[in-house]
Amino acid sequence: MDTYAYELNGSLYLNITNRCNNSCTFCIKYKNRNFEDKYSLWIDKEPSVENILNAIGDISAYKQIVFCGYGEPLIRLQTVIDVSKALKAKGASVRIDTDGQASLFHGRDITPLLEGLVDEIRISLNSPDAPSYQKLCRPVFEEKAFKAIVKFAEEAKKHVPSVSLTAVDLPGVDMQKCKDIADKIGVDFKMRPYYEKTYLSS
């Protein structure tokens, strides 16, 4: 059965697509289609707005509602907007975890559409430069991707209260250089753990 919402660390995560702009070498969905051996996040059918809201239920139990599953949520931009409007009307705190390529994907700057709907956005940088990003994340947009991610973060800062660049703690990734990019833009930086042992053993 498809899982459209799953709980983790006091927040509720929304899994609305398996489509992605990247095919990252470290992505957990290629290791195990069941997240933490509990949630089947590889979905057969993308959920409607109604499906998602029904899966969320009562928001009062969660500190945050997070768009983050086995795909890139902002590929389904209008769905994210519609769900976020409904959530904000109920007083929810909304976060998006993204690869930062939504404006490139949609062919326009989409960050103004997030204003007033998204409280926090975390953008996966993962590498300090375009060549290493292409090797690690294998983006559909190839050499255009890295520059677009940095630009997306710069624009998101104008419309979203909390913006972070993130990087997975992988061998060979220079975390300080990634943080330097975040510092230059004027956004936060977060290092994310790598889950290889968890997923390769399950």
C-alpha positions as CSV (number, residue, x, y, z in Angstrom):
1,M,0.0,0.0,0.0
2,D,1.3,3.4,-0.9
3,T,2.5,5.6,2.0
4,Y,1.8,9.3,1.5
5,A,2.6,10.5,5.0
6,Y,5.0,9.1,7.6
7,E,6.1,10.2,11.1
8,L,9.7,10.8,12.0
9,N,11.1,12.6,15.1
10,G,7.9,14.4,15.9
11,S,7.2,15.7,12.4
12,L,5.0,14.4,9.6
13,Y,6.7,13.8,6.2
14,L,4.8,13.9,3.0
15,N,5.8,11.5,0.2
16,I,4.0,12.9,-2.9
17,T,6.2,11.7,-5.8
18,N,9.0,9.3,-6.8
19,R,10.1,11.5,-9.7
20,C,13.3,13.4,-9.2
21,N,15.8,15.6,-11.1
22,N,18.7,13.6,-9.8
23,S,19.8,10.0,-9.6
24,C,22.1,10.4,-6.6
25,T,24.7,7.7,-6.0
26,F,23.9,7.7,-2.3
27,C,20.1,7.9,-2.5
28,I,18.4,5.5,-0.1
29,K,15.5,4.7,-2.4
30,Y,18.0,2.7,-4.5
31,K,18.9,0.7,-1.5
32,N,15.6,0.0,0.1
33,R,12.1,0.9,-1.0
34,N,10.8,0.6,2.6
35,F,12.0,3.5,4.7
36,E,13.2,2.3,8.1
37,D,11.5,-1.1,7.3
38,K,8.2,0.5,8.2
39,Y,7.0,2.8,5.4
40,S,6.6,1.8,1.7
41,L,7.6,5.0,0.1
42,W,7.9,3.7,-3.4
43,I,4.4,4.7,-4.7
44,D,2.4,3.3,-7.6
45,K,0.2,6.4,-7.9
46,E,0.9,10.0,-7.1
47,P,-1.6,11.3,-4.5
48,S,-4.1,14.0,-5.1
49,V,-4.4,17.0,-2.8
50,E,-7.4,15.3,-1.2
51,N,-5.4,12.1,-0.7
52,I,-2.5,14.0,0.9
53,L,-4.8,15.9,3.3
54,N,-6.6,12.8,4.3
55,A,-3.2,11.1,5.0
56,I,-2.2,14.0,7.2
57,G,-5.3,14.0,9.4
58,D,-4.9,16.0,12.6
59,I,-1.9,18.3,12.4
60,S,-1.8,19.1,16.1
61,A,0.4,16.1,17.0
62,Y,3.3,17.3,14.8
63,K,5.8,20.1,15.2
64,Q,6.2,20.4,11.5
65,I,4.8,19.1,8.2
66,V,7.6,18.3,5.8
67,F,7.5,17.7,2.0
68,C,10.2,15.0,1.7
69,G,9.9,11.5,0.4
70,Y,11.3,9.3,-2.3
71,G,11.2,12.1,-4.9
72,E,11.5,15.8,-5.5
73,P,8.3,17.4,-4.1
74,L,8.5,20.7,-6.1
75,I,8.2,18.8,-9.4
76,R,4.5,18.8,-8.2
77,L,4.6,22.5,-7.5
78,Q,0.8,23.2,-7.6
79,T,0.1,20.3,-5.4
80,V,2.6,21.6,-2.8
81,I,1.0,25.0,-3.0
82,D,-2.5,23.7,-2.6
83,V,-1.6,21.4,0.3
84,S,0.5,24.2,2.0
85,K,-2.4,26.6,1.8
86,A,-4.7,24.1,3.5
87,L,-2.0,23.4,6.2
88,K,-1.3,27.1,6.9
89,A,-5.0,27.8,7.3
90,K,-4.9,25.3,10.2
91,G,-1.8,26.9,11.7
92,A,0.8,24.3,10.6
93,S,4.5,24.9,10.2
94,V,5.5,23.8,6.7
95,R,9.0,22.7,5.5
96,I,10.2,21.6,2.1
97,D,13.3,19.4,1.5
98,T,14.3,20.0,-2.1
99,D,17.1,19.4,-4.6
100,G,16.8,23.1,-5.4
101,Q,16.2,22.7,-9.2
102,A,12.5,23.6,-9.2
103,S,13.0,26.9,-11.0
104,L,15.1,25.2,-13.6
105,F,12.5,22.4,-14.0
106,H,9.6,24.8,-14.4
107,G,11.4,27.3,-16.5
108,R,10.8,30.3,-14.2
109,D,11.6,31.5,-10.7
110,I,9.0,29.7,-8.5
111,T,10.3,31.0,-5.1
112,P,7.8,33.9,-4.9
113,L,5.0,31.3,-5.0
114,L,6.3,29.9,-1.7
115,E,5.9,33.1,0.2
116,G,3.5,32.9,3.2
117,L,3.1,29.2,2.6
118,V,6.5,27.7,3.6
119,D,8.2,28.4,6.9
120,E,11.5,26.6,6.1
121,I,13.2,25.2,3.1
122,R,16.3,22.9,3.1
123,I,18.1,22.7,-0.2
124,S,20.5,19.8,-1.0
125,L,23.8,21.2,-2.2
126,N,25.9,18.1,-1.5
127,S,29.0,19.3,-3.3
128,P,31.0,22.5,-3.4
129,D,31.3,22.7,-7.2
130,A,29.5,21.7,-10.4
131,P,31.8,18.8,-11.6
132,S,31.7,17.0,-8.2
133,Y,27.9,17.6,-8.0
134,Q,27.4,16.0,-11.5
135,K,29.5,13.0,-10.4
136,L,27.7,12.5,-7.1
137,C,24.1,13.5,-7.9
138,R,23.9,12.8,-11.7
139,P,21.4,15.5,-12.4
140,V,19.1,15.4,-15.5
141,F,20.1,19.1,-16.1
142,E,23.8,18.2,-16.1
143,E,26.1,21.2,-15.8
144,K,23.2,23.6,-15.4
145,A,22.1,22.1,-12.1
146,F,24.7,23.3,-9.6
147,K,24.5,27.0,-10.6
148,A,20.7,26.8,-10.5
149,I,20.7,25.4,-7.0
150,V,22.8,28.2,-5.7
151,K,20.5,30.7,-7.5
152,F,17.5,29.0,-6.0
153,A,18.8,29.4,-2.5
154,E,19.5,33.1,-3.2
155,E,16.0,33.7,-4.4
156,A,14.3,31.5,-1.7
157,K,15.9,33.7,0.9
158,K,13.7,36.6,-0.2
159,H,10.5,34.7,0.3
160,V,11.0,31.9,2.9
161,P,11.8,32.8,6.6
162,S,14.3,30.0,7.1
163,V,16.6,28.7,4.3
164,S,19.4,26.2,4.6
165,L,21.8,24.5,2.2
166,T,22.6,20.9,3.2
167,A,25.2,18.3,2.4
168,V,25.3,14.6,3.1
169,D,28.4,13.6,5.1
170,L,30.1,11.5,2.5
171,P,33.8,10.7,2.0
172,G,35.4,13.2,-0.2
173,V,32.8,16.0,0.2
174,D,34.4,19.1,1.5
175,M,31.9,20.3,4.1
176,Q,33.7,23.5,4.8
177,K,33.6,24.6,1.2
178,C,29.8,23.7,1.1
179,K,29.4,25.8,4.2
180,D,31.3,28.7,2.6
181,I,28.8,28.8,-0.2
182,A,25.9,29.0,2.3
183,D,27.8,31.7,4.2
184,K,28.3,33.7,1.1
185,I,24.6,33.6,0.2
186,G,23.6,34.3,3.8
187,V,21.7,31.2,4.6
188,D,22.2,28.4,7.1
189,F,24.2,25.2,6.5
190,K,23.3,21.8,7.8
191,M,25.3,18.6,7.5
192,R,23.1,15.5,7.0
193,P,24.1,11.9,8.1
194,Y,24.6,9.2,5.6
195,Y,22.5,6.1,6.1
196,E,24.4,3.5,4.2
197,K,24.8,1.0,7.1
198,T,21.2,1.2,8.0
199,Y,19.9,0.6,4.5
200,L,22.4,-1.9,3.2
201,S,21.8,-4.1,6.3
202,S,18.0,-4.2,5.8
